[in-house]
Amino acid sequence: MKIIAIMGSPRKNGVTSRIAKGFLERAETKGAQTTSFYLNHMDFKGCQGCHLCKSKSESCVLKDDLTPVLDSIVTSDILVFATPIYFWDVTGQFKCFFDRTWSLVKPDYTTNPQPARMDPGKKALWISSQGEEKEKYKEVVDKYTGFLTMFGCETHSIRAFGMGDGPDQEIGTFLDQAKNMADQLVG
Ligand SMILES: Cc1cc2nc3c(=O)[nH]c(=O)nc-3n(C[C@H](O)[C@H](O)[C@H](O)COP(=O)(O)O)c2cc1C
């Protein structure tokens, strides 16, 4: 089983990265192969809106550090998306990445029952963290997981809340959720 994690926080040891690592480490004990991509340490552009992926090319024509990430999405079984909430949404790094997944959508996506250029049935795990209470930003998660559902993924989520920007946030409850999620998704 192949798992990739796309880390949207600039903080490599922040809340979302640590929760994602908890999931990946548990998955590895069950034999999964995992790869992590830290967006903040990569060189890439956002979607250029050229729409060549809808006319002349089956993939994004931009060739940069996101190219292997987009390729890996297609070939992986479980996709982990981890991002903090910044200004009521995902981080800029994550949004730039997510816009590029437009290249994974088929030209006839509005009518095609399988609108994405990937096999349906992948599992997607959304991990987000925020300073404010749990009730806030549910709509952000719904928005992005909605797209993942459109891509044919079975979606799951872990949402950390009440998390400051300090280095030692107590994430025990959310780590437990991540390990349980690995047991559930990897088996
Ligand atoms: C620029 C910036 C914007 C933020 N905006 C919000 C926000 O709108 N709502 C919120 O609840 N927390 C906000 N936060 C707090 C982070 O979401 C929170 O500290 C999160 O746990 C950080 O995740 P990380 O440790 O994975 O980087 C913001 C933090 C930063 C640095």
The ligand as a MOL file (V3000), in Angstrom:
LIG
                    3D

  0  0  0     0  0            999 V3000
M  V30 BEGIN CTAB
M  V30 COUNTS 31 33 0 0 0
M  V30 BEGIN ATOM
M  V30 1 C -0.6650 33.7080 9.3850 0
M  V30 2 C -1.5140 32.8860 10.3320 0
M  V30 3 C -2.8930 32.9390 10.2150 0
M  V30 4 C -3.6890 32.2150 11.0840 0
M  V30 5 N -5.0430 32.3070 10.9470 0
M  V30 6 C -5.8400 31.5910 11.7780 0
M  V30 7 C -7.2600 31.6810 11.6500 0
M  V30 8 O -7.8100 32.3560 10.7910 0
M  V30 9 N -8.0140 30.9510 12.5170 0
M  V30 10 C -7.4480 30.1580 13.4980 0
M  V30 11 O -8.1850 29.5260 14.2500 0
M  V30 12 N -6.1010 30.0490 13.6190 0
M  V30 13 C -5.2930 30.7390 12.7900 0
M  V30 14 N -3.9300 30.6220 12.9030 0
M  V30 15 C -3.3690 29.6790 13.9080 0
M  V30 16 C -2.9650 28.3320 13.2790 0
M  V30 17 O -3.9910 27.7930 12.4710 0
M  V30 18 C -2.6510 27.3150 14.3850 0
M  V30 19 O -1.6520 27.7980 15.2400 0
M  V30 20 C -2.2540 25.9650 13.8200 0
M  V30 21 O -2.3020 25.0190 14.8590 0
M  V30 22 C -0.8430 25.9490 13.2250 0
M  V30 23 O -0.6150 24.6810 12.6340 0
M  V30 24 P 0.8670 24.0960 12.4080 0
M  V30 25 O 1.4640 23.9460 13.7780 0
M  V30 26 O 0.6660 22.8060 11.7130 0
M  V30 27 O 1.6200 25.1030 11.6060 0
M  V30 28 C -3.1010 31.3710 12.0830 0
M  V30 29 C -1.7030 31.3280 12.1850 0
M  V30 30 C -0.9180 32.0710 11.3270 0
M  V30 31 C 0.5990 32.0030 11.4640 0
M  V30 END ATOM
M  V30 BEGIN BOND
M  V30 1 1 1 2
M  V30 2 1 2 3
M  V30 3 2 2 30
M  V30 4 2 3 4
M  V30 5 1 4 5
M  V30 6 1 4 28
M  V30 7 2 5 6
M  V30 8 1 6 7
M  V30 9 1 6 13
M  V30 10 2 7 8
M  V30 11 1 7 9
M  V30 12 1 9 10
M  V30 13 2 10 11
M  V30 14 1 10 12
M  V30 15 2 12 13
M  V30 16 1 13 14
M  V30 17 1 14 15
M  V30 18 1 14 28
M  V30 19 1 15 16
M  V30 20 1 16 17
M  V30 21 1 16 18
M  V30 22 1 18 19
M  V30 23 1 18 20
M  V30 24 1 20 21
M  V30 25 1 20 22
M  V30 26 1 22 23
M  V30 27 1 23 24
M  V30 28 2 24 25
M  V30 29 1 24 26
M  V30 30 1 24 27
M  V30 31 2 28 29
M  V30 32 1 29 30
M  V30 33 1 30 31
M  V30 END BOND
M  V30 END CTAB
M  END
